[in-house]
């Protein structure tokens, strides 16, 4: 897979923020980045995974390589001596929803030279959407999709985040990802890309551009759409805290990992979505985006 690796500085407040003053919070430094998170969950689920990414020549980059390797991820990292490893400040509210302040660092310098010269036939390429949403790494993301298609790999793409997706442009993103096997947006991303507010209409519209779509709906579960059909999979019930919704950071990455792990082993679409929903439920019940 090709994606981003970051360090997350997570601050979870138990009450609304007191703007201009102090707010007590639980703060943790943890591994992050959509690519890193998804790779960690895939490895934890027993899927062999190689992550292509760029990190800085700093302690953070070395720590990320060590942490991901400990999960079983093969880290095909390019170490950039002139950029810091990406850092994201994650503000988690009392409801578990997160807002991210991003310094993507070395991730923005990912290049086609960082990609492997050859891809093994019969595999799968997952591309985190972030390389497509920034001009610097975009050529590498597009090259990865082209090389995967040429090698006969199946492909999946996560649109990543609605704000940079909107800034990049819907038509451009749809053109870049047309024909992928799996598109994995959340509901706001699906609505933006399809132009439809209704989740089912949005999923069906996007499924006409690629083989299949899985749309995450937060507390309402997820949708699978393919061939004109759409199947709703309800969310896993979460009890009240402390075992319930704690932090939504990385929930989409965990969902994608659960789905891909099942789908790559031959599960049908709805069954794979159920696997994704179950893994996402585990992810949101803890602080941080990784297993």
C-alpha positions in Angstrom: 0.0 0.0 0.0 1.0 3.6 -0.5 0.2 6.2 2.1 1.1 8.7 4.8 2.8 8.2 8.1 2.5 10.7 10.9 2.9 11.2 14.7 -0.5 12.1 16.3 -0.6 14.4 19.3 -4.1 13.5 20.7 -5.9 15.8 23.1 -9.2 14.5 24.4 -11.3 16.9 26.5 -14.0 15.7 28.7 -15.9 19.0 28.4 -16.3 21.6 25.7 -13.2 23.7 25.1 -12.9 26.9 27.1 -11.7 29.2 24.3 -9.1 31.7 25.4 -8.6 29.8 28.7 -7.7 26.3 30.0 -9.5 23.0 29.4 -8.4 19.8 31.1 -7.6 17.0 28.7 -6.1 13.6 28.3 -3.1 13.9 26.0 -1.2 11.2 24.3 1.4 11.0 21.5 0.8 8.0 19.2 1.4 6.7 15.7 -0.8 8.1 13.0 -1.3 8.8 9.3 -4.0 7.1 7.3 -1.5 4.8 5.6 0.3 3.9 8.9 -3.0 3.2 10.7 -4.5 1.0 8.0 -1.2 -0.9 7.6 -1.1 -1.6 11.4 -4.7 -2.9 11.4 -4.1 -5.1 8.4 -1.1 -6.6 9.9 -2.9 -7.2 13.2 -5.6 -9.0 11.2 -3.0 -11.3 9.7 -2.7 -9.7 6.2 0.8 -9.4 4.8 1.3 -5.7 4.1 4.1 -3.5 2.7 3.7 0.3 3.3 5.4 2.7 0.9 5.8 6.1 2.5 8.3 8.9 3.3 9.4 10.0 6.7 11.9 12.4 8.1 15.4 11.5 9.2 14.4 12.2 12.8 13.5 10.3 15.9 9.8 10.4 15.0 10.5 8.7 11.7 12.6 6.0 13.3 10.0 5.4 16.0 7.2 5.0 13.4 9.2 2.5 11.5 9.9 0.5 14.7 6.3 0.7 15.8 4.8 -0.4 12.5 7.4 -3.2 12.2 6.4 -4.4 15.6 2.9 -5.0 14.2 4.3 -7.0 11.3 4.3 -4.2 8.6 7.1 -4.2 6.1 8.1 -0.6 6.0 9.4 0.5 2.6 10.2 4.0 3.8 12.2 6.6 2.1 14.0 8.7 4.7 14.1 12.4 3.8 17.0 14.3 5.4 15.4 17.7 4.6 11.9 17.3 6.1 10.4 16.3 9.4 8.1 13.3 9.8 4.5 14.5 9.6 2.7 15.6 12.7 -1.0 15.9 13.4 -2.6 17.6 16.4 -5.9 15.7 17.0 -8.5 17.5 19.1 -11.1 15.0 20.4 -14.3 16.4 21.9 -16.5 14.9 24.6 -18.6 13.2 21.9 -15.6 11.4 20.5 -15.5 13.4 17.3 -12.1 14.6 16.2 -10.7 17.7 14.4 -7.2 17.5 13.0 -4.5 20.2 12.6 -2.0 18.8 10.1 1.6 19.4 9.3 2.2 16.7 6.7 6.0 17.1 6.6 7.9 14.5 4.6 4.6 13.0 3.3 4.3 15.9 0.9 7.7 15.0 -0.7 6.7 11.4 -1.6 7.9 10.9 -5.2 7.6 8.3 -8.0 11.2 7.3 -7.1 9.9 6.1 -3.7 7.7 3.5 -5.4 8.9 0.0 -6.0 10.2 -0.6 -9.5 7.9 -3.7 -9.9 4.7 -4.8 -8.3 4.0 -8.5 -7.6 1.2 -9.9 -9.8 -1.9 -11.2 -8.0 -1.7 -8.7 -5.1 -3.7 -5.6 -4.1 -2.8 -1.9 -3.9 -4.5 0.3 -1.4 -3.8 4.0 -1.9 -4.5 6.5 0.9 -6.2 9.5 -0.7 -3.8 12.0 0.9 -1.1 11.7 -1.8 -3.8 12.6 -4.4 -5.0 15.6 -2.4 -1.7 17.5 -2.5 0.3 18.6 -5.5 3.7 17.4 -4.2 3.0 13.6 -3.8 0.2 13.5 -6.4 2.4 12.1 -9.2 3.5 9.3 -7.0 -0.1 8.4 -6.1 -1.2 8.4 -9.8 1.9 6.4 -10.8 1.0 3.8 -8.1 -2.5 3.4 -9.5 -1.2 3.1 -13.1 1.5 0.5 -12.2 -1.1 -1.5 -10.2 -3.4 -1.6 -13.2 -0.6 -2.6 -15.5 0.4 -5.4 -13.1 -3.2 -6.7 -12.8 -3.6 -5.9 -9.2 -6.9 -5.1 -7.6 -7.0 -1.5 -6.2 -8.8 0.5 -3.5 -8.7 4.2 -2.6 -9.8 6.0 0.5 -10.7 9.7 -0.3 -9.2 10.6 3.0 -10.8 13.9 4.1 -13.6 16.0 2.9 -12.0 19.5 3.3 -8.8 18.9 1.2 -10.9 16.8 -1.2 -13.2 19.8 -1.8 -10.2 22.0 -2.3 -8.6 19.6 -4.8 -11.7 19.3 -6.9 -14.4 16.6 -7.3 -14.0 16.1 -11.1 -10.3 15.7 -10.9 -10.4 13.2 -8.0 -13.2 11.2 -9.8 -11.1 11.1 -13.0 -8.0 9.9 -11.1 -9.8 7.1 -9.4 -12.2 6.0 -12.1 -12.2 2.2 -12.5 -10.7 1.3 -9.1 -12.1 -1.9 -7.6 -13.1 -0.3 -4.3 -13.8 3.3 -3.2 -14.0 3.8 0.5 -15.4 7.2 1.4 -17.2 8.3 4.5 -20.6 9.9 4.1 -19.5 13.5 3.7 -17.0 12.5 1.1 -19.5 10.3 -0.8 -22.0 13.2 -0.8 -19.4 15.6 -2.1 -18.1 13.2 -4.8 -21.6 12.1 -6.0 -23.6 15.3 -5.6 -26.3 13.4 -3.7 -27.3 14.0 -0.1 -29.1 10.6 0.2 -26.5 7.9 1.2 -28.0 5.2 -1.0 -28.1 7.4 -4.0 -24.6 8.7 -3.3 -23.3 5.1 -3.0 -25.0 3.9 -6.2 -23.8 6.9 -8.2 -20.2 6.3 -7.2 -20.5 2.6 -7.9 -21.2 3.4 -11.5 -17.6 4.8 -11.7 -15.8 1.9 -10.1 -16.5 -1.7 -9.3 -17.8 -1.3 -5.8 -18.2 1.3 -3.0 -18.3 1.1 0.7 -19.6 4.2 2.5 -19.1 4.5 6.2 -22.1 6.2 8.0 -20.7 6.6 11.6 -23.2 5.4 14.1 -25.5 4.2 11.3 -23.0 1.6 10.1 -22.0 1.4 6.4 -23.3 0.8 2.9 -22.0 -1.5 0.2 -22.9 -0.7 -3.4 -22.1 -2.6 -6.5 -23.8 -3.4 -9.8 -26.8 -1.1 -8.9 -27.5 -2.9 -5.6 -26.9 -1.3 -2.2 -26.8 -3.1 1.1 -26.9 -1.5 4.5 -24.9 -3.0 7.4 -25.8 -1.6 10.8 -23.2 -0.4 13.3 -22.1 -2.5 16.2 -23.8 -1.3 19.3 -21.5 0.6 21.6 -22.2 0.7 25.4 -21.8 3.9 27.3 -18.2 5.0 28.3 -15.7 3.9 29.2 -16.3 1.0 26.8 -18.2 3.0 24.2 -17.3 5.7 21.8 -14.1 7.3 23.0 -12.2 8.6 20.0 -13.2 8.4 16.3 -9.6 9.0 15.1 -8.7 6.4 12.6 -12.1 4.7 12.6 -12.2 4.8 8.8 -8.8 3.3 8.6 -9.8 0.5 10.9 -13.0 0.0 8.9 -11.0 -0.2 5.6 -8.6 -2.7 7.1 -11.4 -5.0 8.4 -13.2 -4.8 5.0 -10.0 -5.4 3.0 -8.9 -8.3 5.2 -12.2 -10.1 4.6 -12.6 -9.1 0.9 -9.1 -10.2 0.0 -9.8 -13.6 1.5 -12.9 -14.0 -0.7 -15.7 -12.6 1.4 -18.6 -11.0 -0.5 -19.1 -7.3 -0.2 -21.7 -7.1 2.6 -19.8 -9.7 4.6 -16.6 -7.7 4.2 -18.4 -4.5 5.3 -19.6 -6.3 8.4 -16.0 -7.2 9.2 -15.0 -3.6 8.7 -17.8 -2.3 11.0 -16.7 -4.7 13.7 -13.0 -3.6 13.5 -14.1 0.1 13.5 -16.1 -0.5 16.7 -13.0 -1.8 18.4 -11.0 1.3 17.2 -13.4 3.9 18.5 -13.5 2.4 22.0 -9.8 3.4 22.6 -7.7 6.5 22.4 -5.6 6.6 19.3 -5.9 5.3 15.7 -3.9 2.0 15.9 -4.5 -1.4 17.4 
